[in-house]
Every structure is written in C-alpha cells, then in structure tokens.
Amino acid sequence: MAMETSNIVSATDTSKPSIQDADTQTRAWLEQLVAFDTTSRNSNLALIETVRDSLRRQGVDAVLVHNAERNKANLFATLPAQDGGTQGGIVLSGHTDVVPVDGQNWSSDPFALQEREGRLYGRGACDMKGYIAASLALVPEFLAMPRKKPLHLAFSYDEEVGCAGAPSLLADLRERGVQPEGCVVGEPTGMQVVVAHKGINVFRCRVHGKAAHSSLTPQGCNAIEHAARLICHIRDLADAYRAKGPYDQFFDVPFSTLTTNQIQGGIAVNTIPDACEFSYEFRNLPGMSPQDIQADIQRYVSDQLLPRMRAEFPQARVEIETGPAAPGLEVSEQAAITELVRALTRDTATRKVAYATEAGLFQGIGIPTVVCGPGHIVQAHKPDEYVALDQLAACVGFLRRVGQSL
C-alpha cells in the first residue's frame, strides 16, 4: 500500500495538527499497518520502508538495522530537539511483527481493519500496532513542539519469537553513541503503568539414543523415554518454584515458571526411537538468575540422565541449544521515566506482569524503561484481536503529553 495513496498527513500539509487530526491519523496509520502481514515468519520490510519514507517526507532521517538475510529490519529515528539536539530524550518503542492467524476462526479478514461497536479489529491492532500508529500519527505535532529534548522512535522485528530483533537495534545505538534518558515500550497494558516483567529463556534439547526393533528392547536406547525423564525433572523444578518460591506478589503469576511446550520423536510404533527433540522455556522473576536455573537442568543431565543412557549405549548424548532470550525488567520507582509516566497517567499502582517485552533489553544498556500502551494483553494473539477506540484516544493523549513534557 503506497504512502502516496493514503490519507496520512504528509510533510507538505501545512495545516496545524489538531486533536481530531491525530485521532483520525492514528486510525489511518493503523489501517495501513494491519494490512501488512508481518507475521514473524514473514518480512517486515514493506511496513518499515513505508514508515521510513513517511518520516523522510517530514524531514526525519531513519536508520534501518537489517537482519543477516536483509529481509527484515529495525527502524530507529530521532525527532531532534528545537535546538537540533539528538542526545537524551525519550524512546517510544514497539515491535512490528505479529503472531500467526493459522487455524483461528476470525469474523473478518485479520489483515483488513474493521470497526465494530467502538473496537478496531485486526491482527496486531492491540499487540502492538495501535501504539505504533499513535506514535506515527503524532509526528507532525512532535516536530512542531518547542521541545528541549529529542523524541526517538524504535520499531523492531521478531519480538514475538523471543525478542530476536531488538538486540541488533540496541547494538547499533551503542555503536553510534546514542543514549536516550528513558523509554516507553507500548505493549498493551490498558494504558496503565507496568514497572516489571519476567525474563524469558528458550532452549531446544536433542536426546540421542540408539534405534532397535521394539521386540529387541535391550539392544536399543529409547530417546523418547530418556527425554521424558528430563521433561519430568523440568516439571519438578517448576513445581518446586510454585510451592517454595521465591515469590513476588505484585506479579499476576508470583513465581518463576518452567514448561515444555513442543516435542517430537520416533518413526514407527515398532521401532525404538534413536532421537527425541523438545523445547522448553522458563520465565524467571527479575531478581532470579536464569543461568542458575539452567545450571540445575544441566547438572541433572550430566549427573543422572547421561549415566543411565550410557549404561545402555555408550555413545548416547544430550544436546541443549540456547534459543531466544530476553531479560526481566524491574525499573526503579525513582527513575525519571517512571516518575514522568506515572505523573502523565496519574497511575500510582504497582503492576508487574508474567509476559516478557523488549523493555528489559533497553534497560540492560542503561535506558530506564517502563511499559505502557493501549489495549489489554487478554485481547492479543486471539482470533478477533482488537483495540478499543477509547484506548487509542487515551494513548494519543498520553504520547502528546510525553512530547510536551520535553
């Protein structure tokens, strides 16, 4: 969908932006963004390049940071302060990818924005293209504001598959010496302030045994059965954290969790399998070391599982591959960004969530970060995903106040 044919305000529109314009343009942007099928397995370049070209027409340069295959990219753009300054300021951050719609029963085309009863339906409308749309709709206003500090836009790829895109964006910021003072990640929180979330760590495990005819069991080493022992150990760890903690009662799930969520193995019912592969994840409270949790799993493999396997087959082995990971977040209440967002939203409640975001990555390079955006997480990833119009309006008002505060 070419920008020239849209009704989004361009840099040549000299009319003074109004509140109504921003709400209208937010919807127009969201319609465009939803129309791009940026499911994580697909390229996001059409969306990113559309955003880049719109910013360029408004006099804003954007840096694209591509993946190795160059079929995806992050975007980072700075709206300078009134004096041209580009250091400091606040980042408005969102991810451009969405989860699949495969097998879901939608009432309308998930990639064509539909309004019904005060809600805008479409894949990503809530998670989290609504926030990106509001940020882009306000660019003309941001540029016209007499700001003493810059505003930055950071739009990433592949957040939904383990925050895989943002690290290269942040590495580029470090390399270029860009150091914002704070960041607002616009994941759907109902426009309430979230100050902490868990970390996520994903692993792929491959168990290698020895194949044999199932009538000759002693001649084989059953990879599925030994994988099951490890899976049960992972569940035992999860049960221990649930029963004994540590706990943080501000979280909706107040303890660390571990789960095995994918498994495959075996070729026939009468063949002892020589291989089994499964994936597991854990979501740790911010104060817990993910390395310590994984070390417990590795000790079980080396001290208990492998000796049992090699008693049956000396060449048996277990491989554990580290997958996507994102650190937990716990921002200080005394951080300037926390105080600012609480003041602008008038929200003083302590809120911590079990899902992960890119906020911990920003905080990890010294950018204090909070999470606050339109819509609710319970509306995300489902068929008929939506964001309410009043949530988008609240987001526009909030982001406008962020700009005015600078």
C-alpha positions as CSV (number, residue, x, y, z in Angstrom):
1,M,0.0,0.0,0.0
2,A,1.8,3.1,-1.2
3,M,2.0,6.1,1.2
4,E,1.2,8.5,-1.7
5,T,-2.3,7.0,-1.9
6,S,-3.1,7.1,1.8
7,N,-4.8,9.9,3.7
8,I,-2.0,10.2,6.2
9,V,-0.8,13.7,6.9
10,S,2.4,14.4,4.8
11,A,5.2,16.8,5.4
12,T,3.7,19.1,2.7
13,D,0.5,19.6,4.8
14,T,1.0,23.0,6.4
15,S,-2.3,23.0,8.4
16,K,-1.8,23.0,12.2
17,P,-2.4,19.5,13.5
18,S,-5.4,19.2,15.8
19,I,-6.5,16.6,18.4
20,Q,-9.1,15.4,15.9
21,D,-6.4,15.1,13.2
22,A,-4.3,12.9,15.5
23,D,-7.1,10.5,16.2
24,T,-8.1,10.3,12.6
25,Q,-4.5,9.8,11.5
26,T,-4.0,7.1,14.2
27,R,-6.8,5.1,12.7
28,A,-5.4,5.7,9.1
29,W,-2.0,4.6,10.2
30,L,-3.4,1.5,12.0
31,E,-5.4,0.5,8.9
32,Q,-2.1,0.6,6.9
33,L,0.0,-1.2,9.5
34,V,-2.6,-4.0,10.0
35,A,-2.7,-4.5,6.2
36,F,1.0,-5.6,6.2
37,D,1.1,-9.3,7.1
38,T,4.1,-9.1,9.4
39,T,3.7,-12.5,11.0
40,S,7.2,-13.2,12.4
41,R,7.9,-15.8,9.7
42,N,7.5,-13.1,7.0
43,S,9.4,-10.0,6.1
44,N,8.5,-6.7,7.7
45,L,10.4,-4.6,5.2
46,A,7.3,-3.2,3.4
47,L,6.0,-1.8,6.7
48,I,9.4,-0.5,7.8
49,E,10.1,1.2,4.5
50,T,6.6,2.8,4.4
51,V,7.3,4.3,7.8
52,R,10.8,5.3,6.8
53,D,9.5,7.1,3.7
54,S,6.8,8.9,5.6
55,L,9.4,10.2,8.1
56,R,11.7,11.2,5.3
57,R,9.0,13.3,3.8
58,Q,8.7,15.1,7.1
59,G,12.4,15.8,7.3
60,V,13.3,13.0,9.7
61,D,16.0,10.5,8.8
62,A,15.6,6.9,10.0
63,V,18.3,4.3,10.5
64,L,17.4,0.8,9.4
65,V,19.2,-2.1,11.0
66,H,18.7,-5.3,8.9
67,N,19.0,-8.9,9.8
68,A,21.7,-11.1,8.2
69,E,19.3,-12.1,5.4
70,R,18.3,-8.5,4.8
71,N,14.6,-9.4,4.6
72,K,13.8,-7.7,8.0
73,A,14.8,-4.5,9.6
74,N,14.6,-2.5,12.8
75,L,14.0,1.2,12.5
76,F,15.3,4.0,14.7
77,A,14.5,7.6,14.1
78,T,15.2,10.8,16.1
79,L,13.0,13.8,16.2
80,P,15.5,16.4,17.3
81,A,15.0,19.0,20.0
82,Q,14.2,22.6,19.0
83,D,17.9,23.4,19.0
84,G,18.8,20.4,16.9
85,G,20.0,18.2,19.8
86,T,19.7,14.5,19.5
87,Q,21.1,13.2,22.8
88,G,18.9,12.3,25.8
89,G,15.2,12.4,25.4
90,I,12.7,9.5,25.4
91,V,12.2,6.5,23.1
92,L,8.8,5.3,22.0
93,S,9.3,1.6,21.3
94,G,7.2,-1.0,19.6
95,H,7.6,-4.3,17.7
96,T,6.2,-4.6,14.1
97,D,5.8,-8.4,14.0
98,V,2.6,-10.2,14.9
99,V,1.7,-13.8,15.8
100,P,0.1,-16.2,13.2
101,V,-3.6,-16.4,12.4
102,D,-3.3,-20.1,11.3
103,G,-6.2,-22.2,12.4
104,Q,-8.0,-19.3,14.1
105,N,-11.7,-18.5,13.3
106,W,-11.9,-14.8,12.6
107,S,-15.1,-12.9,12.0
108,S,-13.4,-10.7,9.4
109,D,-10.2,-10.6,7.4
110,P,-7.4,-10.3,10.1
111,F,-5.4,-8.1,7.8
112,A,-8.1,-5.6,7.0
113,L,-9.0,-3.3,9.8
114,Q,-12.7,-3.5,10.8
115,E,-14.6,-1.3,13.2
116,R,-17.4,-2.8,15.2
117,E,-19.0,-1.3,18.3
118,G,-16.2,1.0,19.2
119,R,-13.5,-1.5,18.6
120,L,-10.9,-1.8,15.7
121,Y,-10.3,-5.5,14.8
122,G,-7.3,-6.9,13.1
123,R,-4.1,-8.9,13.7
124,G,-1.8,-6.7,15.7
125,A,-4.3,-4.0,16.4
126,C,-3.7,-4.5,20.1
127,D,-0.3,-6.1,20.0
128,M,1.1,-3.6,19.2
129,K,0.4,-1.7,16.0
130,G,-2.1,0.6,17.8
131,Y,0.8,2.1,19.8
132,I,3.0,2.4,16.7
133,A,0.1,4.1,14.8
134,A,-0.5,6.6,17.6
135,S,3.3,7.4,17.7
136,L,3.4,8.0,13.9
137,A,0.2,10.0,13.8
138,L,1.7,12.5,16.3
139,V,5.0,13.0,14.4
140,P,3.7,16.3,12.8
141,E,2.8,17.6,16.3
142,F,6.0,16.4,17.8
143,L,8.0,18.2,15.2
144,A,6.1,21.4,15.8
145,M,6.5,21.3,19.6
146,P,9.2,23.6,21.2
147,R,10.9,20.6,22.8
148,K,14.1,21.0,24.7
149,K,14.9,17.3,24.3
150,P,14.5,14.8,21.4
151,L,12.0,12.1,20.9
152,H,13.0,8.8,19.4
153,L,11.1,6.1,17.6
154,A,12.3,2.5,17.8
155,F,10.4,-0.2,15.8
156,S,11.8,-3.7,15.9
157,Y,11.2,-7.1,14.2
158,D,10.8,-10.6,15.6
159,E,9.8,-9.7,19.2
160,E,7.1,-12.4,19.1
161,V,9.8,-15.1,18.6
162,G,12.0,-14.3,21.6
163,C,12.9,-10.6,21.1
164,A,15.3,-11.6,18.4
165,G,15.4,-8.3,16.5
166,A,15.9,-5.6,19.2
167,P,19.4,-6.6,20.2
168,S,20.9,-5.5,16.9
169,L,19.0,-2.2,17.1
170,L,20.4,-1.6,20.6
171,A,23.9,-2.6,19.5
172,D,23.6,0.0,16.7
173,L,22.7,2.7,19.3
174,R,25.7,1.8,21.4
175,E,27.9,1.9,18.4
176,R,26.6,5.3,17.3
177,G,26.7,6.7,20.9
178,V,23.0,7.4,21.1
179,Q,22.0,7.5,24.8
180,P,18.3,8.3,25.5
181,E,17.3,9.0,29.1
182,G,14.2,6.8,29.1
183,C,11.9,4.6,27.1
184,V,8.2,3.7,26.9
185,V,7.5,0.3,25.4
186,G,3.9,0.4,24.3
187,E,2.8,-3.2,24.9
188,P,-0.9,-3.5,25.7
189,T,-1.4,-2.6,29.4
190,G,-4.7,-0.8,29.3
191,M,-2.7,2.5,29.4
192,Q,-1.6,1.5,32.9
193,V,2.0,1.6,34.1
194,V,3.9,-1.7,34.3
195,V,7.2,-1.4,36.1
196,A,8.4,-5.0,36.0
197,H,8.1,-8.2,34.0
198,K,9.7,-11.6,34.0
199,G,12.6,-12.8,31.8
200,I,12.1,-15.4,29.1
201,N,14.6,-18.1,28.2
202,V,14.0,-20.7,25.5
203,F,16.0,-23.9,24.9
204,R,16.0,-26.7,22.4
205,C,17.0,-30.2,23.6
206,R,18.0,-33.1,21.4
207,V,18.3,-36.5,23.0
208,H,20.3,-39.1,21.0
209,G,19.9,-42.8,21.8
210,K,20.1,-46.0,19.7
211,A,17.4,-47.4,17.4
212,A,16.4,-51.1,17.5
213,H,13.4,-53.2,16.7
214,S,10.9,-52.9,19.6
215,S,11.0,-56.6,20.2
216,L,14.7,-56.3,21.0
217,T,14.4,-53.6,23.6
218,P,17.8,-54.3,25.4
219,Q,19.6,-53.6,22.1
220,G,18.3,-50.0,21.9
221,C,18.4,-46.8,23.9
222,N,15.0,-45.2,23.9
223,A,15.5,-41.5,23.3
224,I,11.8,-40.6,24.0
225,E,11.8,-42.3,27.4
226,H,15.1,-40.6,28.4
227,A,13.8,-37.3,27.2
228,A,10.7,-37.9,29.3
229,R,12.9,-38.2,32.4
230,L,14.4,-34.8,31.7
231,I,11.0,-33.3,30.9
232,C,9.7,-34.6,34.3
233,H,12.7,-33.0,36.0
234,I,11.9,-29.7,34.4
235,R,8.3,-30.1,35.7
236,D,9.7,-31.0,39.2
237,L,11.7,-27.7,39.2
238,A,8.5,-25.8,38.2
239,D,6.5,-27.4,41.0
240,A,9.3,-26.5,43.5
241,Y,9.2,-22.9,42.5
242,R,5.4,-22.9,42.8
243,A,5.5,-24.5,46.2
244,K,8.5,-22.7,47.7
245,G,9.1,-19.5,45.8
246,P,10.8,-17.1,45.7
247,Y,7.6,-15.1,45.3
248,D,6.8,-11.5,44.3
249,Q,3.1,-11.0,44.9
250,F,2.9,-8.0,42.6
251,F,3.2,-10.4,39.7
252,D,0.0,-11.9,38.2
253,V,1.9,-15.2,38.4
254,P,4.1,-14.6,41.5
255,F,6.8,-17.2,41.0
256,S,9.1,-18.4,38.2
257,T,7.7,-20.9,35.8
258,L,9.1,-23.7,33.6
259,T,7.3,-25.5,30.8
260,T,7.9,-28.0,28.0
261,N,5.8,-26.9,25.0
262,Q,7.0,-28.8,21.9
263,I,8.2,-32.4,21.4
264,Q,8.8,-34.8,18.5
265,G,10.4,-38.2,18.1
266,G,10.1,-41.7,16.8
267,I,9.5,-43.1,13.3
268,A,7.2,-46.1,13.9
269,V,5.3,-47.8,16.7
270,N,7.6,-50.9,16.5
271,T,10.9,-49.0,16.4
272,I,12.8,-47.9,19.5
273,P,13.5,-44.2,18.7
274,D,17.1,-43.0,18.5
275,A,16.2,-39.4,18.7
276,C,13.8,-37.1,20.5
277,E,13.7,-33.3,20.3
278,F,11.8,-30.9,22.5
279,S,11.7,-27.2,23.5
280,Y,11.3,-25.8,26.9
281,E,11.2,-22.3,28.4
282,F,11.3,-20.7,31.7
283,R,10.1,-17.3,32.8
284,N,12.1,-16.0,35.8
285,L,11.3,-13.3,38.3
286,P,13.6,-10.3,37.6
287,G,15.7,-11.0,40.7
288,M,16.5,-14.6,39.8
289,S,19.4,-15.7,37.7
290,P,18.4,-17.6,34.6
291,Q,21.9,-19.0,34.4
292,D,21.3,-20.7,37.8
293,I,18.1,-22.2,36.7
294,Q,19.6,-23.6,33.5
295,A,22.6,-24.9,35.5
296,D,20.3,-27.0,37.6
297,I,18.9,-28.6,34.4
298,Q,22.4,-29.2,33.0
299,R,23.5,-30.9,36.3
300,Y,20.6,-33.3,36.1
301,V,21.7,-34.2,32.5
302,S,25.3,-34.8,33.4
303,D,24.9,-36.4,36.8
304,Q,21.9,-38.5,36.3
305,L,20.5,-38.7,32.8
306,L,23.6,-39.4,30.8
307,P,25.0,-42.1,33.1
308,R,21.7,-44.0,32.7
309,M,21.7,-43.6,29.0
310,R,25.3,-44.6,28.5
311,A,24.8,-47.7,30.6
312,E,22.6,-48.8,27.6
313,F,24.5,-47.1,24.8
314,P,28.0,-45.6,25.4
315,Q,27.6,-43.1,22.5
316,A,24.4,-41.6,23.9
317,R,24.3,-37.9,24.2
318,V,22.1,-34.9,25.1
319,E,22.5,-31.5,23.3
320,I,20.9,-28.4,24.7
321,E,20.8,-25.4,22.4
322,T,20.2,-21.9,23.7
323,G,17.4,-20.1,21.9
324,P,15.8,-16.7,22.1
325,A,16.0,-14.9,25.5
326,A,15.0,-11.6,26.9
327,P,15.9,-10.3,30.4
328,G,13.4,-9.4,33.0
329,L,12.6,-5.8,33.8
330,E,12.4,-4.0,37.1
331,V,12.6,-0.3,36.8
332,S,13.2,1.9,39.8
333,E,10.3,4.0,41.1
334,Q,12.9,6.8,41.4
335,A,13.8,6.7,37.8
336,A,12.9,9.9,35.9
337,I,10.9,7.9,33.3
338,T,8.8,6.1,36.0
339,E,8.0,9.4,37.7
340,L,7.1,11.0,34.4
341,V,4.9,8.3,33.1
342,R,3.1,7.9,36.5
343,A,2.5,11.7,36.5
344,L,1.2,11.8,33.0
345,T,-1.1,8.8,33.5
346,R,-2.0,9.6,37.1
347,D,-1.4,5.9,37.8
348,T,0.5,5.1,41.1
349,A,-0.3,1.4,41.4
350,T,2.5,-1.2,41.4
351,R,2.0,-3.5,38.4
352,K,4.2,-6.4,37.3
353,V,3.4,-9.0,34.6
354,A,4.4,-12.5,33.6
355,Y,4.8,-11.9,29.9
356,A,8.1,-10.6,28.5
357,T,8.8,-7.5,26.4
358,E,11.8,-5.7,24.9
359,A,11.9,-3.3,27.9
360,G,14.5,-5.4,29.8
361,L,16.8,-5.1,26.8
362,F,16.6,-1.3,26.8
363,Q,17.2,-1.2,30.5
364,G,20.1,-3.6,30.0
365,I,22.0,-0.9,28.0
366,G,21.3,1.8,30.6
367,I,18.0,3.2,29.3
368,P,15.4,3.1,32.2
369,T,12.2,1.7,30.7
370,V,8.5,1.3,31.6
371,V,5.7,-0.5,29.7
372,C,2.5,1.4,28.9
373,G,0.3,1.1,25.9
374,P,-3.3,0.8,24.6
375,G,-5.4,-2.4,24.7
376,H,-5.2,-5.3,27.0
377,I,-3.0,-8.4,26.8
378,V,-6.0,-10.7,27.0
379,Q,-7.1,-9.3,23.6
380,A,-3.8,-10.2,21.9
381,H,-2.9,-13.3,20.0
382,K,-6.6,-14.4,19.7
383,P,-9.0,-14.5,16.8
384,D,-10.8,-11.2,16.5
385,E,-7.9,-9.3,18.2
386,Y,-9.0,-5.7,18.7
387,V,-8.1,-2.4,20.3
388,A,-10.9,-0.1,21.6
389,L,-11.1,3.3,20.1
390,D,-11.1,4.9,23.6
391,Q,-7.8,3.1,24.3
392,L,-6.3,4.6,21.2
393,A,-7.5,8.1,22.1
394,A,-6.1,7.7,25.6
395,C,-2.7,6.7,24.0
396,V,-2.7,9.7,21.7
397,G,-3.3,12.0,24.7
398,F,-0.6,10.3,26.7
399,L,2.0,10.4,24.0
400,R,1.2,14.1,23.3
401,R,1.8,14.9,26.9
402,V,5.1,13.0,26.8
403,G,6.2,15.2,23.9
404,Q,5.0,18.3,25.7
405,S,7.0,17.3,28.8
406,L,10.2,17.5,26.9
